[in-house]
Amino acid sequence: MSELKTPQAGDDHAADNDVVALLMRQHGDIRNLFDEVEATAGDERRDAFRRLVRLLAVHETAEEEVVHPFVRRAVAGGEQIVEDRLTEEREAKEMLASLDEMDPDDPRFLPQLIQLRHDVQTHARAEERYEFIHIRRSTDVTDLAAMARAIKAAEAMAPTRPHPGVESAAKNMALGPVAALMDRTKDTVRKAMGGS
């Protein structure tokens, strides 16, 4: 099965000149990685789960830094749309953190993973419906490409573990080195977007 592995985030070197296309590809990669984790055991499952954790961390960090700010600014009702997505993301991070503490061969792992998959897919459909469609309608190809570059930068700096509740620099500092990596990922995205 090793030759069928989904690439780690950023490993495919796709051009991704459109942020919506990039995020949709990530949604597909996340689905494929859930399939891989469910279909394997032992070291293969551990490896697939590590890649799933990393991709989910990249995806959510990128959305927090690129997608959500745009939706807040440019979409009617954007503040509530973003708050709903952040609630879903926090719940998923908590479940992912719980899974991360388990041995993937633990009999409780797979049922919890299946619940996480359901929650993540529900969240992805909400993003596509309430955020992605508005991004495509509300901006031009130059901005779509700039947002995609920022997300590709996040892929390169991706943290390897989920950190629920890390939505501020102060919380990042309190949680330690891996959370600080997430903070650096956010900084990388901000720089790629032309911010400070």
C-alpha positions as CSV (number, residue, x, y, z in Angstrom):
1,M,0.0,0.0,0.0
2,S,3.0,2.4,0.5
3,E,3.0,3.3,-3.2
4,L,-0.6,4.6,-2.9
5,K,0.1,7.1,-0.1
6,T,-1.4,10.5,-0.3
7,P,1.4,13.1,-0.5
8,Q,2.2,15.0,2.6
9,A,1.0,18.6,2.4
10,G,3.2,20.5,0.0
11,D,5.0,17.5,-1.3
12,D,3.2,17.4,-4.6
13,H,4.7,20.8,-5.8
14,A,1.4,21.6,-7.6
15,A,1.2,25.2,-8.9
16,D,-2.0,26.0,-7.0
17,N,-2.6,29.5,-8.3
18,D,-6.1,29.6,-6.9
19,V,-6.7,29.4,-3.2
20,V,-10.1,27.7,-3.6
21,A,-8.7,25.0,-5.9
22,L,-5.8,24.5,-3.4
23,L,-8.2,24.1,-0.4
24,M,-10.5,21.8,-2.3
25,R,-7.4,19.6,-3.2
26,Q,-6.6,19.6,0.5
27,H,-10.1,18.4,1.3
28,G,-9.6,15.6,-1.1
29,D,-6.2,14.7,0.4
30,I,-7.8,14.7,3.9
31,R,-10.5,12.3,2.7
32,N,-7.8,10.1,1.2
33,L,-5.8,10.1,4.4
34,F,-8.8,9.1,6.4
35,D,-9.3,6.2,4.0
36,E,-5.7,5.2,4.5
37,V,-5.7,5.4,8.3
38,E,-8.9,3.3,8.3
39,A,-7.6,0.7,5.9
40,T,-4.2,0.1,7.6
41,A,-2.8,-1.1,10.9
42,G,0.4,-0.9,13.0
43,D,3.2,1.3,11.6
44,E,1.3,2.0,8.4
45,R,-1.6,3.4,10.3
46,R,0.7,5.4,12.6
47,D,2.4,6.9,9.5
48,A,-0.9,7.7,7.8
49,F,-2.3,9.2,10.9
50,R,0.8,11.5,11.4
51,R,0.3,12.7,7.8
52,L,-3.4,13.3,8.5
53,V,-2.6,15.3,11.7
54,R,-0.1,17.4,9.8
55,L,-2.4,18.1,6.8
56,L,-5.3,19.0,9.1
57,A,-3.0,21.3,11.1
58,V,-1.8,23.0,7.9
59,H,-5.3,23.3,6.5
60,E,-6.8,24.8,9.7
61,T,-3.9,27.2,10.3
62,A,-4.1,28.4,6.7
63,E,-7.9,29.0,7.0
64,E,-7.5,30.8,10.3
65,E,-5.0,33.2,8.7
66,V,-6.2,33.5,5.1
67,V,-9.8,32.4,4.6
68,H,-11.5,33.6,7.8
69,P,-10.1,37.1,7.7
70,F,-11.2,37.5,4.1
71,V,-14.7,36.1,4.8
72,R,-15.0,38.5,7.8
73,R,-14.2,41.5,5.6
74,A,-15.9,40.6,2.3
75,V,-18.9,38.4,3.0
76,A,-22.3,39.6,4.4
77,G,-22.7,37.8,7.7
78,G,-19.1,36.9,7.6
79,E,-18.4,37.2,11.3
80,Q,-21.0,34.6,12.2
81,I,-19.9,32.3,9.3
82,V,-16.3,32.4,10.7
83,E,-17.4,31.9,14.3
84,D,-19.3,28.8,13.3
85,R,-16.3,27.4,11.4
86,L,-14.0,28.2,14.4
87,T,-16.3,26.3,16.7
88,E,-16.2,23.3,14.4
89,E,-12.4,23.6,14.1
90,R,-11.9,23.7,17.9
91,E,-14.1,20.6,18.4
92,A,-12.2,18.7,15.7
93,K,-8.8,19.8,17.2
94,E,-9.9,18.5,20.6
95,M,-11.0,15.2,19.1
96,L,-7.8,15.0,17.1
97,A,-5.7,15.7,20.2
98,S,-7.5,12.9,22.0
99,L,-6.8,10.5,19.1
100,D,-3.2,11.6,19.0
101,E,-2.7,10.4,22.6
102,M,-4.0,6.9,21.7
103,D,-2.2,4.0,20.1
104,P,-3.7,3.7,16.6
105,D,-4.2,0.0,17.3
106,D,-6.3,0.7,20.4
107,P,-9.8,-0.7,19.9
108,R,-11.2,2.8,20.8
109,F,-9.2,4.5,18.1
110,L,-11.1,3.6,15.0
111,P,-14.6,4.5,16.3
112,Q,-13.3,7.9,17.4
113,L,-11.5,8.3,14.1
114,I,-14.7,7.6,12.2
115,Q,-16.5,10.2,14.3
116,L,-13.7,12.7,13.6
117,R,-14.0,12.0,9.9
118,H,-17.7,12.7,10.0
119,D,-17.2,16.0,11.8
120,V,-14.3,17.0,9.5
121,Q,-16.3,16.3,6.4
122,T,-19.3,18.2,7.7
123,H,-17.0,21.1,8.4
124,A,-15.4,20.9,5.0
125,R,-18.9,21.0,3.3
126,A,-19.7,24.1,5.4
127,E,-16.5,25.8,4.3
128,E,-17.1,25.0,0.7
129,R,-20.7,26.3,0.9
130,Y,-20.3,29.4,3.1
131,E,-16.7,30.5,2.6
132,F,-15.1,29.1,-0.6
133,I,-17.9,30.1,-3.0
134,H,-17.8,33.7,-1.7
135,I,-14.1,33.9,-2.0
136,R,-14.3,32.9,-5.7
137,R,-17.1,35.4,-6.3
138,S,-15.6,38.3,-4.3
139,T,-12.0,38.5,-5.5
140,D,-9.8,38.4,-8.6
141,V,-7.2,35.9,-9.9
142,T,-4.4,38.0,-8.4
143,D,-5.8,37.8,-4.9
144,L,-6.7,34.1,-5.3
145,A,-3.1,33.5,-6.3
146,A,-1.7,35.5,-3.3
147,M,-3.9,33.6,-0.9
148,A,-2.8,30.3,-2.4
149,R,0.9,31.3,-2.0
150,A,0.3,32.1,1.6
151,I,-1.2,28.7,2.2
152,K,1.7,27.0,0.3
153,A,4.0,28.8,2.8
154,A,1.9,27.4,5.6
155,E,2.4,23.9,4.2
156,A,6.1,24.3,4.3
157,M,6.0,25.4,8.0
158,A,3.3,23.0,9.2
159,P,3.2,22.0,12.8
160,T,2.9,18.3,13.4
161,R,0.4,18.2,16.3
162,P,-3.0,19.7,16.8
163,H,-3.5,22.4,19.5
164,P,-7.1,23.1,20.3
165,G,-7.8,26.5,21.7
166,V,-4.7,28.1,20.2
167,E,-6.2,31.1,18.6
168,S,-3.9,33.7,20.1
169,A,-0.2,34.4,20.4
170,A,-0.5,34.4,24.3
171,K,-2.1,30.9,24.3
172,N,0.6,29.8,21.8
173,M,3.4,30.9,24.2
174,A,1.7,29.2,27.1
175,L,1.5,25.9,25.3
176,G,5.1,25.5,24.5
177,P,7.4,24.7,21.5
178,V,5.0,22.9,19.2
179,A,2.4,25.6,19.6
180,A,5.2,28.1,18.9
181,L,5.7,26.3,15.6
182,M,2.1,26.9,14.8
183,D,2.7,30.6,15.7
184,R,5.6,30.6,13.2
185,T,3.4,29.0,10.6
186,K,0.9,31.9,11.1
187,D,3.8,34.4,10.8
188,T,4.9,32.8,7.6
189,V,1.3,33.1,6.2
190,R,1.1,36.7,7.2
191,K,4.4,37.5,5.5
192,A,3.4,35.7,2.4
193,M,0.2,37.8,2.4
194,G,2.2,41.0,2.7
195,G,1.5,41.7,6.3
196,S,3.9,42.2,9.2
